[in-house]
Amino acid sequence: DLWMKIGTTQRRLNLWDESIASYKKVMRFEPENLMAVNVLLETLNNTGDWEDALVLVDDMLKSDLGDDGVFSARKAMIVTRWLGDIDQASELLHEHELSSDLLQIFALLANRFYQHDLNGLLADFEKPEVKFLLESLTVWTANPLFAIGEAHAVLGDFTDALPYLQRAETDLQQQIKETNPSNLYAQPFHYSSLAIIQAYLGKEEKSLTAMRRSMQLLPLSRDYLFGTGILVSSARTLTILGKQDEAIDQLEHLVKLPAGLTIWELRLHPQWDPLRENPRFQELVARDPLTQL
């Protein structure tokens, strides 16, 4: 238990190699500790140690430990971020029943975006496991209306997105008012989601204010794991607002960070489509996906 807590703390402090070593110590004490296995897989995926991650996840899939659907989802995330193989990822994600595992659900939804599958994404939002996650999660996109609105905005027609985004803006503003300040992560992610929504709605100054507030509440210096999520949202906000150079500045930083973005994610995700004609973005995505250089 102590080594798990140490490893978790080390990730937040940008001590990624030390964190990996701590989780491996847990596994030496308890080889069947599934929490340690899952967190180690996530950490290897974040740091780009793809080969080690793939060996570990394949070992787990051959074993009788845990849920094959959960480990298949971990493998899907690896082959997407490492190889850009969204077809293999899709096969892995759909060969098992969906569970309530957070990363399995996130991997499924991300794959729908990569495949430009709006109908599949909207159908996923109706699944009980996904609905429960979006309605109960106090971090990230804790709003089903935002999720549906963003799906329409990115993959479909903004006209269809508009009523969902307008209602989500009101909901998030209320959530921000009601959030207990002791929850150190809810407000930063609520503000980052609000910034994206207001960018879509053309409320530039309000959007930038919310974006800056999210970055102030959760800077990298406070948490190198979740702080990158705030930076990704900031890059998305700037992209929607048409501030392409500022957005690309953020993306160039994010591809250098553990838990940031990979070149394949930039190449594949339609949320970055507004940047495709920008020479700086073209130069960025032309980098070697294995080295990000």
JONOR-V265520 format. One line per field, one symbol per residue. psi: psi as a letter, one per 20 degrees, with the letter a starting at -180 (. if undefined). burial: 1 if it has 24 or more other C-alpha atoms within 12 Angstrom, else 0. Layout:
psi: ???
burial: ???
This chain:
psi: hghghggghhghjkmgghgghghhgghhgnhjnhgggghgggghghijmgggghgghhghhirkpaphhghhhghghghghgiknhggggghhjirqpajpghggggggghgghjlngghghhhhipghgggghhhpjrbnlohggggghgghhicphhhhghghghhggghhhhghipphioihggghghhghggghghjjmgghghghghghhhhmrhhhoifhhhhhhghghgghghijmgghghgghhghiipqjcqrhhhhhhpiijhiihiphgghhgiiqohhij.
burial: 00010111011101011111111111100000011111111111111111011101110100000011111111111111111111001101110001101111111111111111110111011000111011000111111111111111111000001101111110111011000000001111111111111111100101110111111111110011111111111111111110010011011111111111111111111111111000001001100011010
